Every structure is written in C-alpha cells, then in structure tokens.
Amino acid sequence: MEISITPSIIIEYLYCPRFIYFMKVLDIDQNEESRFKVQKGREIHKYKALTNKDYLRKKINVIKKETEQELYSRKYSLHGKVDEILFFENNEAAPLDYKYAEYKDKVFGTYRIQSTAYGLLIKENYGVNVNKGFLVYTRSKNKLIEIEINEKEYDEVKEHINNILEIIDTNFFPKKTRVSSRCMDCCYKNICIH
C-alpha cells in the first residue's frame, strides 16, 4: 500500500514523533473534531473558499489564483489541500493559507513548515518555482504576511517526511517529545509509555 502524508501530519510529528505511531501505525484517532480552533479554522476555510473567488491580490502582483486545490505528490509521498495558489508573472507561484489566529510579530515554525510542504506540492504539480508563501491572520483583520521559502527549508521538510514514513513503514516506536509539558494535555497520554 502506498503511503501519503499531509502537511498536518508533519506538524503532528514535530509536536511529538509518537503521534505518528499512534495515528498511523496503531490507527488511533485524536478526536480533534471537538477542538474549537480546529472547527473554527475549518469554517473560515469554507467561507473564504465561497467568497471573493475572483479577488486577486494586486498589491503583491498576483496575476491568477486557484482556490481549494487538492494536490498529490508520489515523489514526496505527500498530499494536501492548499487554500489558495497565487501565480505571478515571473513563472513563480506561492501558497496562501488562512490562519484562525492573531498575528503577534512572529510566524510560528509550524506555519513555515506547512507553507514549505505546500510549496513542494505546487512546485511538482505546476512546474513553477516557489520561493515564498503567504499567511492571512483572520483574527488580525486578515493581515497578510509573506514568508520566504528556501532550499534549506525544503530539505528539512523532505527529511521530516522520510522520518515519518520510516515510523509507519517499520512500525517504529519513536522517542517522545523533549518538551514534557506537551504530554500533560496530550490525547494519547493514557496509553503512551513515558
């Protein structure tokens, strides 16, 4: 069976590698449906997909966009739905992701990783360069933030994907996160060996 992971699974892996073991090897669901931010984020994605379909961000020189694109990559064993793919005149494109969050003068590393993973998908599916991504912080009046995506970040994402695939392929039980405070609120804490 061919395995394909999502950018969200990469984020789960970075939070704690054992999430992959519980979710993908033992097939134990997180039951995240009940988490408010997850639900609210999904509602915003749905709303944004239905409104402003023809709106192009001319301030950043967008010439075309595609919304809610489900992309697949056999090469990277990766798939995901990109909120918006922005196209520019110089044969470049960029992912744009809506975040149900406030912008506090810092872009979380998880957002960067997610944008980079979407960048990989866009590069492969469209044959264009992707050197940046955009985030829209919906709780900060839809503030638009540009982030750079470079080769080092692409290599990092590919390494994370390989590590995740190894856990799944070999049924490997990885070490837990080094941040022990994450264990307190973990949905797997009752079955995880500390």
N, C-alpha and C positions, 0 to 999 in steps of 0.2 A: 504494500500500500504506500502510495506517495504521500509524504507529509508536507503540509504547507502551513506556515505560521503567519500571524498578523503582527503589525507594529504594537498592538496592545499586549500581545504575549511577550514581546521583547521587554516592554515596560514591567510586566509582572516578574520576569526573570531578574531584572535589575533590582526590583524591590526585594525579592528573595528567590534564589535559584530553586528552592524546594517547591515553589508554586507550580513550576513546570512539571515536577514529578507528580504532585497531587492531581493537577488538572489534566495532564496529557498522558501520563503513564497509568495512574490509578483511575482516571476519569471521574474524579470527584469535583462536582461543580462548586463554585464560590457562592452561588445565590446572590450575585451582585444586583439583581433586578430591584431589590428593595432599597438600595442605597440612593439617597435623594439626589446627590450630584450627578450620578450616572444617569438617572431618569431625566433630570433637568437638561443635561447635556444632549441627550437623545432628542428631546423635544425641540431644543434650539436648532439642532442639525436639520430636523424635519422641516421646521418653519423656514429656515434660511434656504432650504432646497426649493421651497414652493414660492418664495418671494424674491424679487429682484433678479429674476432669471437672466435678464438681458443687460444687467448693470455691469459695465466694465470699469475697472479702477484706472481711469485715465491719468491720475496723478502719478502712478507708478508705471505708466506706459504699457498697460495691458492692451493687446490687440484682439484677443479672443480668450474665452474661458469655457471650460466644461465642468459641470457640476455632478456630484454624487457618482463618480466613476469607480466601478469595481475593477481593480487591476490585479493581474496574476503574473508571477514570475516563476517559471520552472527552474531557471538558472539559480535563483536565490532561495527557492522553496518559501516564497513569500507571497502574500496576497493582502489586500485591504481596500477599503472604500475611502477615496480622497474627497473631502468636502468640495474643493474647487481646484482645478488645474488652470493656472494662469499662463498664457502664452505671450511671448514678447517678440519684437521684430528681429532680434539677433539670433533666431533659432534656439532660444532658451525658453525654459518653462520653469514653473515653481509651484509647489503645493501650497494651498492656503487651508488652514484648519481653524475652525471656530472653537473657542475655549470658553466654557462657562466658569470664568474666573476673573479676578481683578488683576490688572497689571500693577506690579509694585516694583518697578525699575529693575526687574530681573526676570530672565527667561529660565524656567526650570530645565534642567538637563533632560528630563523625560520628554519635554516638548521638542527639544532639539533632536533627540533620538527618533522620535516619531516622525518629524519632518524629514529627517535623513532617510528613514525607511521608505516613506512615500516618494522621496526623490529617486531612490533606486528603482522603484516601480515605474515611475514616469520615464526615467532615462531608458529603461529597457523597452517599455511598451510604445514609446513615441519616437525613440531615436534622437532625442534632443539633450542638450546639456542642462543640468540642474545644479546651479551654484548658490541658490538661496531658497528660502521658504518664507511664508508669511503666517502670522498668527493674528486672529481677531479676538480680543478680550471682550466678551459680551457684557461683562459686569463693570467695564470701564468705558462705557459709551462706545462700544465697538472699536476700541483703539487698535490700530493696525501696526504691528511690529514686524520688521524684516530681520531675518536671521541668516547668517552665512552658512553654507554647507560646503565643506571642503573634503578632499580625498582622505584625510586622516579620519574624519567622522564617518565616511562611507566604509573604510576599512574596519572601524570599530563596530559598526552595525553588522557587517558581514561576520565578524568574529563572534558577536553575540548570537547570531543565527546559528552558526556552526556549533556553539556550545549547547544551545537549546536542542538542536537536532541530535546531538550526541546523547543527551539525557534521555530523550524519547526513544532513540534507536536502541540504546543499550540498557534501558530501564535503570539507569544510574541514579542513586540517591545522593544528591549533592550536599555540600555543606550548607548550613543555614546562613542567613544574612549576618553580617558583622554588627549590624545596628540592632541590638537586642530589644530596644523599645518597640520595634515593629512587631515583635512576637506578641506583645500584650493585646493588640487589637486584631490579631490575625484570625481569619475564618478557619484556619487549619490547626490552631494551637492545641486542640484537644486530641489530635491524632499525630502530631509532629513529635518526633523524638528529639529532646533537647540535649 
